[in-house]
Amino acid sequence: MRIGFFIILFFPFFISAQSTLSGTVLTTKGDTVIGANVLLEGTYDGATTDLNGFFSFRSEEQGAQNLLVIYLGCDTFRQTLTLPNAALRLAPRLKESASALQEVVISAGSFEAASDRKKAVVLTPIDIALTASATADIAGAIATLPGVTRNGESGQILVRGGAGYETRTFIDGLLVQNPYNSSVPNVPARNRFSPFLFKGTMFSTGGYSAEYGQALSSALILQTEDLAPQNNTGLSLMSVGGGLSHTHRWKNTSASLSGSYSNLAPYFALLPQNIDWIKAPQSGGGEMILRHQTKKEGMFKLYGSANRSAMRMNYPDAFQPEQTTPLSLLADNVYVNTSYRGQINKWTLFAGLAYTWNRDSIGSDFAQNKIQQSAQLRFTLNRSFSRSFRLKMGGEYLSGRYDEYFRDTDFSQFNVQRKEQYGAAFAESDLFIASKIVARVGLRAEHSGLLQKTNLAPRLSAAYILGQNEQVAMAFGQFYQNPEYDLLRRNTDLQFERATHYMANYQRIRNGYTFRVEAYLKTYKNLVKTDPDTYLSNNGGDGYARGIDVFFRDQKTIKRGDYWISYSYLDTKRDYRDFPVSAVPTFAATHNASVVYKHWFSGINTAFGATYAFQSGRPFNDPNTNAFNSGRTPVYHDLSVNASYLTNLGGHFTILYVSATNILGFDQVYGYQFAAAPGPDGRFAARAITPPARHFLFVGLFINFGQRYKAAETTKVDI
């Protein structure tokens, strides 16, 4: 667990500002501009103009900065400023655009948060850190958005009736092979990465760009930060471990090193667990980040991480759940991501390389050792040929290898080795068709050397402006994905699994309010089925998912408060794997809802957060009945809270962070495990699958050396 490692990087977002920027935004005709986005380019510092066109915000940025004012129907205003400056009074004037289409954003299927504020800003790094139920975990925060089913037994992101493997994570456009820490079934894992590594977060629930592939349901697309803003040294002392980090900033370069260690044994000694631990989870790791801005305004980035974790427990037997057997896990992971982005004549070039090596060694009365590694090369070229036509194209190549060794209780064993040579190319254009209509048309081609199959995946999306910051959008696309390696043990004569997405939405973002509603239909073909007698696989499966998602966020009504509400309705069935009939899968829930609230109490220098989550019962298969997957778990409830107190300790900026989940002690059941054979009474014995503990309590003290918190200068934390 590396919560502290995540929150160390959270310091700069709380340090008091050095400059106050304010003013009134008008058009060149003198009209008041309401709801314009005013920000410093490449930062999260900014504000939205009020009913009088007025804005005011603070920033700790230094040196030359570009002020941007973005508003639908007007050309983007840009002004170069020099910071710090105690107070700057500005008077931006916006010119009406000859083509308002440049500000249209196709929103179908996507939740975006980026420094480009014209997009649908939903979750920033601060949002993720202060979402009470997430405990600074990216996947945990994403679970509060519509379209996502909570999956407490795995911790993974499950979207619109899709399994966990159907959602893929991309960092700077490059696929992340193992985005979650390794774990064992029914013990949840966290996302490996800190939210503060990223300046942009796009979560697509479907219909995403032709630029990305190998994801049947969803894509989590993360864009890393550029140069670090300043020198920084951080120390974390936590209830589960500790961490240390240092960042150094030069003029055009920044470098960071950090390390962390966690051991849950002391914590488990204080708070009893539902798992019989022999050796509580332990982990240690480090990260390295290098950023360099070239003379031609290009940006080179290098990120690397390494981690080792271990745990040992008495685990319920797969065939007799009332009995336990020792189970151990030793896991190692190495990840490297390097990229360059810059200009070549009129083209924007991106080139990147990612490498992953992951090993999971599981020991019990059996032994299993799995090593998965991959290297990916990727490039894109992007250019605007005119105000009405933009083109992006690119390609990628991935070389992957999967090695598995398994020895069973009867000393039988098998070895599996699979090699993949995957290539893809895509082209995508934005077409500004009329004064209020924009379309995006794309085509992606993929080839799998392992499957010896090729596909063509068309993508189409469009948006129509209804009014100021208001639009409707639609999207269609076909998406392909290789079967999981576990399904290729016996035979590789399979096809790509395929999903087709249809969706339409309405979105309004104005004056601190965001509202969107989206309806969707997703159909599956060529899902992998497994023969229970021979264990051979085929592509005879299919399925569907349909429903509606609703999202509302209010950042204006409550002073220093921010909340959002999300709701999802899901109707889904599929016939895949060993399902005897088409049925609702065990990871799908019909109703999902979340309410997230955050508030900054300036008088006590504290940020408070609370999250309530509701989920209707999920299916499970009870062998004591004749109907497959007809059982339903109890309804899921969770109320979680957190608080961050800002102060100075020994003259150094310090955060005391406390987080607690399920504070009302709801009984949470994720499913049931049944015995392989009936007992003397003719019934199959069962064990409820529950969280490792009813509550999780986290306490951390985070010290930022060389920085000082000045409460008198802080009027609001950007929550």
Secondary structure, DSSP 8 states (H G I E B T S, - for coil): --HHHHHHTTGGGTS--SEEEEEE-EETT--B--S-EEEETTSS-EEE--TTSEEEEEE---EEEEEEEE-TTB--EEEEEEE--SEEEE--EE-B-S-GGGG----TTEEEE-S-TTS-B---HHHHHH-TTTTT-HHHHHTTSTTEE--TTT---EETT--GGGEEEEETTEEES--B----TTS---BSS-GGGEEEEEEESSS--TT--S-SSEEEEEEE--S-SS-EEEEEEETTEEEEEEEEE-SSEEEEEEEEEEE-HHHHHHS--SSEEEEEEEEEEEEEEEEEE-TTS-EEEEEEEEEEEEEEEEEE-SS-TTSEEEEEEEEEEEEEEEEEEEEETTEEEEEEEEEEEEEEEEESSSEEEEEEEEEEEEEEEEEEEETTEEEEEEEEEEEEEEEEEEE-TTS-EEEEEEEEEEEEEEEEEEEEEETTEEEEEEEEEEEETTTTEEEEEEEEEEEEEEETTEEEEEEEEEEEE---GGGGSS------EEEEEEEEEEEEEETTEEEEEEEEEEEEEEEEEE-TTT--EEEEEEEEEEEEEEEEEESSSSTTEEEEEEEEEEEEEEE-BT-SS-B--TT--SEEEEEEEEEEEGGGTEEEEEEEEEE---EE--TTSSSTT-EE---EEEEEEEEEEEEEETTEEEEEEEEES-TT------EEEE-SS--TTS---EEEE--SSS--EEEEEEEEET----GGG-S----
